[in-house]
Amino acid sequence: MPTLLHLDASARRHSISRELGAAFAETWYAEHPDGELRYRDLAADPVPFIGEGWTELCDAVLACARTDLDRLPDLARTDAQRAAWSIVEPLLADLRAADVVLIATPMYNYSIPASLKAWLDQVTFPRMSLPDKRFVVASARGGSYTPGAPKAAFDYQERYLRDFFAGHFAVTDTVFVHAELANSRTDPNLAHLREAYANSYAHALETARRLGKEY
């Protein structure tokens, strides 16, 4: 039975990234009516930042010189470490169960929301490998970060996530769907770009639905 883990990270209850993520998830579920859909709203139900107990678990993993995810509970030996593991366990279980991980996220200040970073920190340990996972990132950005755009070099959102998944999880199957120029809807200085935004949004929505069928 295929499993989709769907994460929303936007602070807005009604946002473009949420719309794109929902388009993918709804299409995916229609294609996999017997599949399992796991969902977490990282903004409405935030994951705690890592604490000292988590760092001690991380040190224990390093001391073992390898990461056996099934043995992680055995490494929690103090109250602080067991408390840290109680946070990690359900998050990691969702991640491990998923065949596809859908992350719907805005770009905040050229990068990702703190809520998404907190989730990544909690579920990541040294020498961890999840090579069979497929990641889809559906994002909204206020400006344009397409190749050749004036701010293309400031795109630390896609670059960070792509490098993170490859470097920590050994995942190379990551696809990004971006809706660009979202700020043109409200910023009068960008009003001349509203048509470009509308085209970008429409293309992103179409791509999200197509990928939902393919994945």
N, C-alpha and C positions, 0 to 999 in steps of 0.2 A: 504494500500500500504506500503510494508516494505521499510525502509530507512536505508542506510549505510552511516555513516560519516567516511571518509577516511582521515587520517592525515599523512603527511610525515614530518619527522624531520631531515633527514640527510643533512649535509652541502654539500655533494657530489651530483651532478646532476645525476650521474649514480652510484648507490650504491646497495649493497646487500639487505639492508633493504627495499629500494624502489622496488627492484625486487620481494621480498617476498610479500610486500604489494600489488603490482600490480597483482601478481598471485592470491591472495585471492580475490581482488576486481573484477577482470575479471571473475573469476569463479562464484562469488556471483551474479554478474549482469546477467550472462548467465542463472543462476537458477531462477532469479527474473527479467525477461525482463520488467515487468511493475513497478519495484521498482525504488526508487529515490536514486541516488548516489550524496552525497555532498562531496566536496573535498577541502582541504586546505593544501598548502605547507608552513609549518611553518618556513622553512629556506629561501625560496624565498620571502615570504610575512610574515615577522615576526610579532608576536603579541607584542605590547608594554609591558614593565614591569609595574606592578601595581604602581600607584602613591598615593598621599595623598587622592585624591578624592575617590579612591577605598577603602582605609582604613576607610574613613568616612561612606561609604555605608555599609561596613562590621560591623562597630559599630552600625549603625542603625538597621541592622538585629539582632544583639545581643540584642539590647534594646527591640526589639519586642518579644524576648524569643521564637521565632519560625521562620522558613523560609517558606514564601509563595512566590514562584518564580513569580507568576503572579502580586504580589504587589511590586516587586523590583523597577519598574520605579517610583512608588509613593514616594519612600524613597529618591530619588535624588532631593534635594531642593536647592542646591547652584550651581553656574556655574561649579565649580570643580567636584561636584558629578554628574551633568548631563553630563559633558565631559567624566567622567569615565564610566558612564552607556552607552554612545554611543559606547564605545569600547566593553563592555561586551555583549550588547544586541544581535548582530549578532552571536557571538561565542556561547552564551548560547542557542540561538534559534536553531542552528545546533545540539548542544548536546541534547537538549530536544526532537528534532524531530527524532533522530536516534533510531532505534531498536538495531543496532549493531554499535559499535565504533571500527574502525580498526586504530591502531597506529603503523606505521612503523618507527622504530627508531634504530639508532646505540647505542651502549654503548660508552660513552665518559668518560674516567677517572673513571671507575667503576660504573658510574651512567647514567643519561640521559642528553641530550643536553639542554642548557639553553633555547632554543626556545620552547621545549616541556614544560619545567617547567613554562615558562611565560604563556603559554596557560592554563595549569592546575590552576595557580594562578588566572587568570582572570575569569574562569568559576566556581570557588569554593567559596561557602559561608557557614557560620556556620549552622549546623543542616540540611544540604542539603541531600536529599535522592533520589536516582535514582535506586531503587532495580531491576527494570525490564530491565535495560540495560544489554547488553552482550558486553564484551570487548575482543578484540583479539589484542595481541601485537606481531608484527613480527619484530625480532631484529637481528642485526649482532654484533658480538663481536670479538675483535682482538685476544683474547686468548681463553682458555677453562675454563668455570665456571661450568661445570657439576659436580654432586656430586662425591666427591673423588679427583677432580682435585686440584693441589696445590693452586690455587687461588679461589677456590669455595667460600671461606668465604668473598671474596671481591666483590661478586655480589650484589651491591646495586641498580642495575637496576631493576631486577625482584622483589626483596624484597620491594623496595620503591614503585613501581607501584602497586603491589598486595596489600600492606598495605594501600596505598593512596585510591584506589578504594573501598576497604572494609571499611576503617575508615571514609572517607568523603562522599562517595556515597552509602554506604550500599550495594555495588555490590560484589557478591561472584562468579558470573559466569565470570571468567577471564581466558583466555588460552594464553600461551606463546609459540611462535615458534622461536627457536634460531638457527642461523647459527654460529657455533663456529670456532675459529682459522683463521679468515679472514686475519690476519697479515702474515700468513705463505706464502701468495702469493707474498709478497714483501720483507720480512725479511729473509735474508740468514740464520740467526740463527734458524729459524723455518722451514727451507726448508724440513726437514724430516717429517713434519706434514702436508704437502700439501695433501696427500692422505686422511688423516683424515678430513681435511677441506672439500675436495671435497665430501666426504661421508656425512658430516654434512650438507653441503649446499643442496645436492640432497634430503636428507631426509626432510629438512626444506621446500624446494620448494614443495615437494609432500604433506607434511602436510598442507601447506597453501592452496593448491588447494582442498584438501579433506575437510578442514574446510569451504572453500568457498561454497562447495556444501551442507554441513550440516547446515550452519547458514542461 
